[in-house]
């Protein structure tokens, strides 16, 4: 989560996602700051 001294309300680091036979995500990172909107898009069944 957010640490002191920044305006991040959500911070995610080093995200990996695996499905049988598929490495869907590798070392994904993102920050969400107060007032920002984020959208996650992908194909149906992609594991969003």
Long-range contacts (C-beta under 8 A, 24 or more apart in sequence): 7-33, 7-34, 8-32, 8-33, 9-33, 9-34, 17-47, 19-47
